[in-house]
Amino acid sequence: MARTRGADLLSSAGRVRVRSVALPIEHGVWGFWLEPALLGLLVAASGAGVALVVAALAVVLLQTPLSLALGDLRRGRRSPRTALAWRWAATYGGVVAVALAAALVAAGTASILVPALLATPLVALQLAYEARNRGRAFLPEAAGAVALGSLAACVALAGSWGLPAALVLWALLAARAVPSILYVRTRLRLERGQAPPSWPTWSAHGVAVVLVAAAAAGGVVPWLATLPYLVLGLRAVLGLSRRRVSVSARVVGFREIGFGLVTVVLLALAFATTP
């Protein structure tokens, strides 16, 4: 009977590990990591950059088990899930340490981490909301997405870009992330039969287009860089209009990943074709 209980516990632990401990619940977080990782490597690929991308992925994965483990610790609760959470947190933490060390050795300088250090307050803000079980609110979600965008700047620095140009890359991703989060949240509310206002989303996309166009006019970014923001703005107008076709949340999420990849490819192309 003891063996049966042990087998049941292991089986239960395996299910917990797969479903809710080792992997993030929110599907959108994959896009928030993939976009800066891909953009950084497309414009300035390097061995140190690859190591940074791996470290960032481990940080993204670390958040879920660490939050669960710390939450259980705060409540004085210990269960099989708690032990698994600590185990996965330690595993991901080890990957972060090894990958960061490899990146620093390959780059030969710690300056590649400057954008990540600048993003620390945004990470702290997100974690503060997570601790109060409010991590799905707009502010922490936007803060986390913008913080992850710093990965592109770090990879660019590792690929011999200057700091100002690398920070511009980060700003471009922020101009993509914040309006898109507003769009997805509003679109999902519409699909649930609610009636949220669309003007904040449309305004955010408009501001993004204006800012990127102003940067292009000032010679900071190529003019082609404005194209993906016009595409995203059109997507927001049509997607929140009465003519939209109702789809599931999963479809909205996958489409947004697609728009993100298109944005990254167009931005990379813009920088690649500019002397």
SERO-4910 file (N, C-alpha, C, O; in steps of 0.05 Angstrom, whole numbers):
BEGIN
 pado doro    nc1    nc2    nc3   cac1   cac2   cac3    cc1    cc2    cc3    oc1    oc2    oc3
  Met    A     17    -24      0      0      0      0     17     25      0     11     45    -13
  Ala    A     40     24     15     58     47     15     69     52    -12     72     75    -21
  Arg    A     75     30    -27     85     33    -54     64     46    -72     71     63    -89
  Thr    A     39     39    -68     18     50    -84     15     80    -79     12     96    -98
  Arg    A     17     88    -53     15    116    -47     39    131    -59     35    154    -69
  Gly    A     63    119    -58     86    132    -69     83    135    -99     90    156   -110
  Ala    A     72    115   -112     68    117   -141     47    139   -148     51    154   -167
  Asp    A     26    140   -131      6    160   -136     17    188   -132     11    207   -148
  Leu    A     35    191   -112     47    217   -107     65    225   -130     64    248   -138
  Leu    A     81    206   -140     98    213   -162     82    220   -187     89    238   -202
  Ser    A     60    205   -191     43    211   -214     31    238   -212     30    254   -231
  Ser    A     21    245   -188      9    271   -183     30    293   -186     25    314   -198
  Ala    A     55    288   -176     76    308   -178     83    313   -207     87    336   -215
  Gly    A     83    292   -224     89    295   -252     68    312   -265     75    329   -282
  Arg    A     43    308   -259     22    325   -271     25    354   -263     22    372   -279
  Val    A     30    358   -237     33    386   -227     57    399   -241     55    422   -249
  Arg    A     79    384   -244    103    396   -256     98    405   -284    106    427   -292
  Val    A     84    388   -300     80    395   -328     60    418   -331     65    436   -347
  Arg    A     39    417   -316     17    436   -321     21    463   -308     12    483   -319
  Ser    A     33    464   -285     31    490   -271     56    498   -255     57    519   -243
  Val    A     77    482   -257    101    489   -242    124    497   -260    137    517   -256
  Ala    A    130    480   -280    154    485   -296    150    504   -319    169    515   -329
  Leu    A    125    509   -327    120    526   -350    101    548   -344     83    545   -327
  Pro    A    104    571   -356     86    594   -352     58    588   -361     54    573   -380
  Ile    A     38    598   -346     10    594   -353      3    612   -376    -12    604   -394
  Glu    A     13    637   -376      6    656   -397     21    650   -423     46    649   -423
  His    A      7    645   -445     20    639   -470     34    664   -482     54    661   -497
  Gly    A     24    687   -476     36    711   -487     65    716   -479     79    730   -493
  Val    A     73    705   -457    101    709   -448    121    698   -467    144    708   -469
  Trp    A    113    678   -482    132    666   -502    138    687   -524    161    689   -533
  Gly    A    118    702   -532    122    722   -552    139    745   -541    156    756   -556
  Phe    A    135    752   -516    150    774   -504    180    767   -502    197    785   -503
  Trp    A    186    741   -500    214    733   -501    224    729   -529    246    737   -536
  Leu    A    208    717   -546    217    710   -573    223    735   -590    243    735   -604
  Glu    A    206    756   -588    210    779   -605    237    793   -600    252    797   -619
  Pro    A    244    800   -575    270    813   -571    294    794   -577    315    802   -586
  Ala    A    290    768   -570    311    748   -576    317    747   -605    340    748   -614
  Leu    A    296    744   -621    299    742   -650    309    767   -663    327    767   -680
  Leu    A    299    790   -654    308    816   -665    337    820   -659    352    828   -677
  Gly    A    345    816   -635    373    820   -627    392    802   -644    412    812   -653
  Leu    A    384    777   -647    402    759   -662    401    765   -692    421    760   -706
  Leu    A    379    775   -702    378    781   -731    396    805   -738    408    806   -759
  Val    A    397    825   -720    412    849   -726    441    847   -717    458    862   -727
  Ala    A    447    830   -697    474    829   -686    480    802   -673    484    801   -649
  Ala    A    480    781   -689    484    755   -679    513    751   -668    532    761   -680
  Ser    A    515    737   -646    541    731   -634    538    708   -615    515    702   -606
  Gly    A    560    695   -607    559    674   -588    549    684   -561    533    671   -548
  Ala    A    558    708   -553    549    720   -528    519    726   -529    505    723   -509
  Gly    A    510    734   -552    481    740   -556    464    715   -552    443    716   -540
  Val    A    473    693   -563    459    668   -560    457    660   -531    436    651   -521
  Ala    A    479    663   -517    480    656   -488    460    674   -473    447    665   -454
  Leu    A    459    700   -480    440    718   -467    411    710   -472    394    712   -454
  Val    A    405    701   -496    378    692   -503    371    668   -486    348    666   -476
  Val    A    389    649   -483    384    626   -466    380    634   -437    362    624   -424
  Ala    A    396    653   -427    393    663   -400    366    676   -396    352    672   -375
  Ala    A    357    692   -416    331    705   -414    308    685   -414    289    688   -399
  Leu    A    311    664   -430    290    643   -430    288    630   -403    267    624   -393
  Ala    A    311    624   -391    311    612   -364    299    631   -343    285    621   -325
  Val    A    303    657   -346    291    676   -328    261    676   -331    246    676   -311
  Val    A    251    674   -356    222    673   -361    211    648   -348    189    649   -335
  Leu    A    224    625   -351    215    600   -340    217    600   -309    200    588   -296
  Leu    A    237    614   -299    241    615   -270    218    628   -255    212    620   -232
  Gln    A    205    647   -267    185    663   -253    163    646   -242    154    651   -220
  Thr    A    153    626   -257    130    611   -249    137    594   -224    123    596   -204
  Pro    A    157    576   -224    162    560   -200    171    577   -176    164    571   -154
  Leu    A    186    599   -181    195    615   -159    171    629   -146    170    631   -121
  Ser    A    152    639   -162    129    652   -151    112    632   -134    102    639   -113
  Leu    A    109    608   -145     94    587   -130    108    580   -104     95    578    -83
  Ala    A    134    576   -105    148    568    -81    148    590    -60    143    585    -36
  Leu    A    152    615    -68    152    637    -49    124    642    -38    121    649    -15
  Gly    A    104    638    -55     77    641    -45     70    620    -24     57    626     -4
  Asp    A     78    595    -28     73    574     -8     89    580     17     79    576     39
  Leu    A    114    590     14    130    597     38    117    619     54    117    618     78
  Arg    A    106    639     40     93    661     54     68    652     69     62    663     91
  Arg    A     54    633     58     30    623     71     36    600     91     17    589    103
  Gly    A     61    592     94     68    571    112     57    544    103     52    526    119
  Arg    A     55    540     77     44    515     66     66    500     52     82    512     37
  Arg    A     66    474     55     85    457     41     71    432     30     57    418     45
  Ser    A     74    428      5     61    406     -9     80    394    -30    102    405    -34
  Pro    A     72    372    -43     89    363    -65     95    384    -86    116    385    -98
  Arg    A     75    401    -91     79    423   -110    101    442   -101    116    452   -118
  Thr    A    102    447    -75    123    465    -65    151    455    -70    168    469    -79
  Ala    A    155    429    -64    181    417    -68    189    417    -98    212    423   -105
  Leu    A    169    411   -115    175    412   -144    181    441   -153    199    445   -170
  Ala    A    167    460   -142    172    488   -150    200    496   -143    214    508   -159
  Trp    A    209    489   -118    236    496   -110    257    482   -128    277    494   -135
  Arg    A    251    457   -135    269    442   -152    272    455   -180    294    458   -190
  Trp    A    249    462   -191    250    475   -218    262    503   -216    277    511   -235
  Ala    A    257    517   -195    269    544   -192    299    542   -190    314    558   -202
  Ala    A    309    522   -175    338    518   -173    350    510   -201    372    519   -208
  Thr    A    336    493   -216    345    485   -242    347    509   -261    368    513   -274
  Tyr    A    326    525   -262    326    548   -280    347    568   -271    360    581   -287
  Gly    A    349    572   -244    369    591   -234    397    582   -242    414    599   -248
  Gly    A    402    556   -241    429    547   -250    434    552   -279    456    560   -287
  Val    A    413    549   -296    416    555   -324    422    584   -329    438    592   -345
  Val    A    408    601   -314    413    631   -316    442    637   -309    455    652   -324
  Ala    A    452    626   -287    479    631   -279    499    622   -299    518    637   -306
  Val    A    496    598   -310    515    587   -329    514    603   -355    535    609   -366
  Ala    A    490    609   -365    487    623   -390    498    651   -388    511    661   -406
  Leu    A    493    665   -366    504    692   -362    534    691   -361    547    709   -372
  Ala    A    545    672   -347    574    670   -345    586    665   -373    606    677   -380
  Ala    A    573    648   -389    583    643   -416    581    668   -433    599    674   -449
  Ala    A    560    684   -430    557    709   -445    578    729   -438    590    742   -455
  Leu    A    584    731   -412    604    751   -403    632    743   -412    648    760   -420
  Val    A    638    717   -411    664    708   -421    667    712   -451    688    722   -460
  Ala    A    645    706   -466    647    710   -495    649    739   -503    663    746   -521
  Ala    A    635    756   -488    635    785   -495    659    799   -484    669    818   -496
  Gly    A    670    789   -462    694    801   -450    688    827   -435    707    841   -427
  Thr    A    662    833   -430    655    857   -416    627    854   -404    610    841   -415
  Ala    A    623    866   -380    597    865   -367    579    887   -377    555    888   -369
  Ser    A    588    904   -395    572    927   -405    548    917   -421    529    932   -425
  Ile    A    549    892   -430    527    881   -446    502    879   -429    480    875   -440
  Leu    A    505    880   -403    482    877   -385    470    903   -376    451    904   -360
  Val    A    480    926   -386    470    952   -378    440    955   -383    426    964   -365
  Pro    A    429    947   -407    400    950   -410    384    933   -390    363    941   -381
  Ala    A    394    909   -384    381    892   -364    380    906   -337    360    904   -323
  Leu    A    401    919   -330    402    933   -304    382    957   -305    369    962   -285
  Leu    A    380    970   -328    361    992   -330    332    982   -328    314    997   -320
  Ala    A    328    957   -335    301    945   -334    294    934   -307    271    926   -302
  Thr    A    313    935   -288    308    923   -261    284    935   -247    268    920   -235
  Pro    A    279    962   -248    256    973   -234    230    962   -246    210    958   -231
  Leu    A    229    957   -272    205    946   -284    200    917   -275    177    909   -270
  Val    A    222    902   -272    219    875   -261    209    875   -233    192    859   -225
  Ala    A    220    894   -217    212    896   -189    182    903   -187    168    893   -170
  Leu    A    173    921   -205    145    928   -205    127    904   -211    107    899   -198
  Gln    A    135    888   -231    120    865   -238    119    845   -215     98    834   -209
  Leu    A    142    840   -202    143    821   -180    126    831   -156    114    814   -142
  Ala    A    126    857   -152    110    868   -130     80    862   -134     66    855   -115
  Tyr    A     71    865   -159     43    858   -165     38    828   -163     17    819   -154
  Glu    A     58    812   -172     55    783   -170     52    774   -141     36    756   -135
  Ala    A     67    787   -124     65    780    -95     38    785    -84     30    772    -64
  Arg    A     23    803    -96     -4    810    -87    -25    796   -104    -49    804   -103
  Asn    A    -16    777   -120    -35    762   -138    -49    781   -158    -72    776   -164
  Arg    A    -35    801   -167    -46    820   -186    -29    822   -211    -28    842   -225
  Gly    A    -15    800   -217      4    800   -239     -8    802   -266      5    809   -286
  Arg    A    -35    797   -268    -48    799   -294    -60    826   -300    -73    829   -321
  Ala    A    -56    845   -283    -65    873   -288    -48    885   -311    -27    875   -317
  Phe    A    -58    906   -323    -45    917   -346    -17    927   -339      2    922   -353
  Leu    A    -14    942   -316     12    954   -310     34    934   -306     55    937   -319
  Pro    A     31    913   -290     53    894   -287     58    878   -313     80    871   -319
  Glu    A     37    873   -328     40    858   -353     57    875   -373     75    865   -386
  Ala    A     50    901   -375     65    919   -392     94    922   -382    112    923   -398
  Ala    A     97    924   -356    124    927   -345    141    903   -351    165    906   -359
  Gly    A    130    879   -349    145    855   -354    152    853   -384    174    845   -391
  Ala    A    134    860   -401    139    859   -430    161    878   -438    178    872   -454
  Val    A    159    903   -428    179    923   -434    207    915   -423    227    918   -436
  Ala    A    207    903   -399    232    894   -387    245    872   -404    269    873   -409
  Leu    A    229    854   -414    240    833   -432    251    844   -458    269    833   -469
  Gly    A    240    866   -466    250    879   -491    279    888   -488    292    891   -509
  Ser    A    288    892   -464    316    899   -460    335    878   -470    359    883   -474
  Leu    A    325    853   -473    342    831   -483    353    838   -510    377    833   -516
  Ala    A    337    850   -528    346    857   -554    370    877   -552    389    874   -568
  Ala    A    368    896   -534    390    915   -531    415    901   -520    437    908   -529
  Cys    A    412    883   -501    435    868   -491    449    852   -513    473    852   -515
  Val    A    432    838   -529    443    822   -551    457    840   -572    479    833   -582
  Ala    A    446    863   -577    458    882   -596    485    891   -585    504    893   -600
  Leu    A    486    897   -559    512    906   -547    533    883   -550    556    888   -555
  Ala    A    523    859   -545    542    836   -548    551    833   -576    573    821   -581
  Gly    A    536    842   -595    543    841   -624    557    866   -633    558    871   -657
  Ser    A    568    882   -615    584    905   -621    569    930   -629    580    949   -640
  Trp    A    543    931   -623    528    956   -627    536    975   -604    545    967   -583
  Gly    A    532   1001   -609    536   1021   -588    511   1022   -570    490   1013   -578
  Leu    A    515   1033   -546    493   1034   -527    469   1051   -537    446   1041   -534
  Pro    A    473   1075   -549    450   1090   -558    433   1075   -579    408   1074   -577
  Ala    A    446   1062   -598    432   1047   -619    417   1023   -606    395   1017   -615
  Ala    A    430   1010   -587    418    987   -574    393    995   -559    373    981   -559
  Leu    A    394   1018   -546    371   1028   -531    348   1036   -549    324   1033   -542
  Val    A    355   1045   -573    334   1051   -593    319   1025   -601    295   1025   -604
  Leu    A    334   1004   -604    322    978   -610    302    970   -588    280    960   -594
  Trp    A    310    974   -563    292    968   -540    267    986   -541    245    976   -537
  Ala    A    271   1011   -548    248   1030   -549    228   1021   -571    204   1023   -567
  Leu    A    238   1012   -593    221   1002   -615    204    979   -606    180    977   -612
  Leu    A    216    961   -590    200    938   -580    180    947   -559    158    935   -557
  Ala    A    187    967   -543    167    977   -524    143    990   -538    121    987   -529
  Ala    A    149   1003   -561    127   1015   -576    110    994   -590     87   1000   -597
  Arg    A    120    970   -592    104    948   -602     88    935   -579     65    928   -582
  Ala    A    102    931   -556     90    915   -535     66    928   -521     45    915   -518
  Val    A     69    953   -512     49    966   -496     22    968   -511      1    961   -501
  Pro    A     22    980   -536     -4    981   -550    -15    953   -556    -40    950   -556
  Ser    A      2    934   -561     -8    907   -567    -21    894   -543    -41    879   -546
  Ile    A    -10    898   -520    -23    888   -495    -50    900   -492    -69    886   -485
  Leu    A    -52    926   -496    -79    939   -495    -98    927   -515   -121    922   -509
  Tyr    A    -88    922   -540   -105    911   -560   -115    883   -552   -139    878   -554
  Val    A    -98    865   -543   -106    838   -537   -126    838   -513   -146    824   -514
  Arg    A   -121    855   -493   -139    856   -470   -167    866   -479   -187    855   -470
  Thr    A   -167    886   -496   -193    897   -505   -207    877   -524   -231    874   -522
  Arg    A   -192    865   -541   -204    845   -560   -216    822   -545   -238    813   -552
  Leu    A   -203    812   -525   -213    789   -509   -239    797   -494   -257    781   -491
  Arg    A   -239    822   -484   -264    831   -471   -287    833   -490   -309    826   -484
  Leu    A   -281    842   -515   -302    843   -535   -313    815   -542   -337    811   -545
  Glu    A   -294    796   -543   -302    769   -550   -319    756   -527   -334    737   -532
  Arg    A   -316    767   -503   -332    757   -480   -359    771   -478   -374    766   -459
  Gly    A   -365    788   -497   -390    802   -497   -391    828   -482   -412    839   -478
  Gln    A   -368    837   -473   -367    863   -459   -364    886   -479   -362    881   -503
  Ala    A   -364    910   -468   -363    933   -486   -342    953   -476   -349    975   -468
  Pro    A   -316    945   -476   -295    964   -468   -291    986   -489   -296    981   -512
  Pro    A   -281   1009   -480   -275   1030   -500   -251   1022   -517   -232   1010   -507
  Ser    A   -252   1029   -542   -230   1022   -561   -210   1045   -563   -188   1041   -572
  Trp    A   -218   1069   -556   -201   1092   -561   -174   1091   -547   -154   1100   -558
  Pro    A   -172   1079   -522   -145   1078   -510   -126   1061   -527   -102   1068   -531
  Thr    A   -136   1039   -538   -119   1022   -555   -111   1036   -581    -88   1036   -589
  Trp    A   -131   1049   -594   -125   1063   -619   -106   1086   -614    -88   1091   -630
  Ser    A   -110   1100   -591    -92   1123   -585    -63   1113   -580    -44   1125   -590
  Ala    A    -60   1091   -566    -34   1080   -561    -19   1072   -587      4   1078   -590
  His    A    -34   1060   -605    -22   1053   -631    -15   1078   -647      6   1080   -660
  Gly    A    -32   1099   -645    -26   1124   -659     -1   1137   -648     15   1147   -663
  Val    A      1   1137   -622     25   1149   -609     50   1134   -618     71   1146   -624
  Ala    A     48   1107   -619     71   1091   -628     80   1098   -656    104   1101   -662
  Val    A     60   1101   -674     66   1108   -702     80   1135   -703    100   1139   -717
  Val    A     69   1155   -689     80   1182   -689    108   1182   -678    126   1195   -690
  Leu    A    113   1168   -656    140   1168   -644    160   1155   -663    183   1165   -666
  Val    A    153   1133   -675    172   1119   -693    177   1136   -718    199   1138   -727
  Ala    A    156   1149   -728    159   1166   -751    176   1190   -745    193   1198   -761
  Ala    A    173   1201   -721    190   1223   -712    219   1215   -710    237   1230   -718
  Ala    A    224   1190   -700    251   1180   -698    263   1176   -726    286   1181   -730
  Ala    A    246   1167   -745    255   1163   -772    262   1190   -785    282   1193   -799
  Ala    A    245   1210   -780    250   1237   -791    276   1249   -780    290   1264   -794
  Gly    A    282   1241   -756    307   1251   -744    331   1235   -750    353   1240   -740
  Gly    A    328   1214   -766    350   1197   -774    359   1177   -753    380   1165   -755
  Val    A    342   1173   -733    349   1154   -711    344   1126   -720    359   1108   -713
  Val    A    321   1122   -735    315   1095   -745    308   1098   -775    302   1119   -784
  Pro    A    310   1076   -790    303   1077   -818    273   1082   -822    257   1074   -804
  Trp    A    266   1094   -844    237   1099   -850    222   1073   -851    198   1072   -844
  Leu    A    234   1051   -861    220   1026   -863    211   1015   -836    193    999   -834
  Ala    A    224   1025   -815    216   1016   -788    188   1025   -780    176   1014   -762
  Thr    A    177   1045   -794    150   1054   -788    129   1035   -799    106   1035   -789
  Leu    A    136   1019   -819    116   1002   -832    103    982   -813     78    980   -813
  Pro    A    117    967   -796    103    948   -778     84    962   -759     64    950   -751
  Tyr    A     89    987   -751     72   1000   -732     46   1010   -747     25   1011   -734
  Leu    A     48   1016   -772     24   1021   -788      7    996   -791    -17    997   -789
  Val    A     21    973   -795      7    948   -797     -8    941   -771    -31    933   -771
  Leu    A      6    945   -749     -6    940   -723    -29    958   -717    -49    950   -705
  Gly    A    -26    983   -725    -48   1002   -722    -73    994   -738    -95    996   -728
  Leu    A    -69    985   -762    -91    976   -779   -104    951   -767   -128    948   -766
  Arg    A    -87    933   -756    -98    910   -742   -115    917   -718   -136    905   -714
  Ala    A   -107    938   -704   -123    947   -681   -149    959   -689   -170    955   -676
  Val    A   -149    975   -711   -174    988   -720   -194    966   -729   -217    967   -721
  Leu    A   -184    948   -745   -202    927   -756   -210    907   -734   -233    898   -733
  Gly    A   -191    900   -717   -196    879   -697   -215    888   -675   -227    871   -662
  Leu    A   -218    914   -671   -236    924   -651   -261    936   -663   -277    948   -648
  Ser    A   -265    933   -689   -288    945   -702   -312    926   -702   -309    902   -694
  Arg    A   -334    936   -710   -358    919   -711   -357    898   -733   -372    879   -733
  Arg    A   -338    902   -752   -336    884   -774   -317    860   -768   -313    843   -785
  Arg    A   -306    860   -744   -287    838   -738   -302    811   -738   -326    810   -733
  Val    A   -287    790   -743   -298    763   -742   -291    752   -714   -268    752   -706
  Ser    A   -311    742   -700   -307    732   -673   -289    707   -674   -294    688   -690
  Val    A   -269    706   -657   -251    683   -655   -246    677   -626   -253    693   -608
  Ser    A   -233    654   -621   -227    646   -594   -202    661   -583   -187    673   -599
  Ala    A   -199    660   -557   -175    673   -545   -149    660   -556   -129    674   -559
  Arg    A   -150    634   -561   -126    621   -571   -118    632   -598    -95    636   -604
  Val    A   -138    636   -615   -133    647   -642   -122    675   -640   -103    683   -654
  Val    A   -133    691   -622   -123    719   -618    -94    718   -610    -78    733   -620
  Gly    A    -87    699   -592    -60    697   -582    -41    689   -604    -19    700   -607
  Phe    A    -48    669   -620    -31    659   -642    -27    681   -663     -6    684   -674
  Arg    A    -49    695   -669    -47    717   -689    -28    738   -679    -12    749   -694
  Glu    A    -28    744   -653    -11    764   -642     18    756   -644     36    772   -649
  Ile    A     24    730   -639     51    720   -643     60    725   -672     82    732   -677
  Gly    A     41    720   -691     47    724   -719     53    753   -725     72    759   -739
  Phe    A     37    771   -714     42    800   -718     69    808   -706     83    825   -717
  Gly    A     76    796   -683    101    802   -671    125    793   -688    144    808   -690
  Leu    A    122    769   -700    144    760   -717    147    777   -742    169    783   -751
  Val    A    124    785   -753    125    803   -777    139    830   -769    155    840   -784
  Thr    A    132    840   -745    144    865   -736    175    862   -734    190    879   -743
  Val    A    183    840   -722    212    835   -718    226    833   -745    248    844   -748
  Val    A    215    818   -763    228    814   -789    230    840   -804    251    846   -816
  Leu    A    209    856   -804    210    882   -817    230    901   -804    244    916   -818
  Leu    A    231    901   -778    251    918   -765    279    909   -771    297    926   -777
  Ala    A    284    883   -771    310    873   -778    318    880   -806    340    888   -812
  Leu    A    298    878   -824    303    885   -852    309    914   -855    325    922   -871
  Ala    A    295    931   -840    299    959   -841    328    967   -834    340    983   -847
  Phe    A    338    955   -812    365    961   -804    386    948   -822    407    959   -827
  Ala    A    379    925   -834    398    911   -851    402    926   -878    423    924   -890
  Thr    A    381    940   -887    382    953   -913    390    983   -911    389    997   -930
  Thr    A    396    991   -886    404   1019   -882    434   1021   -878    445   1007   -860
  Pro    A    448   1037   -893    477   1039   -890    485   1049   -862    509   1052   -856
***
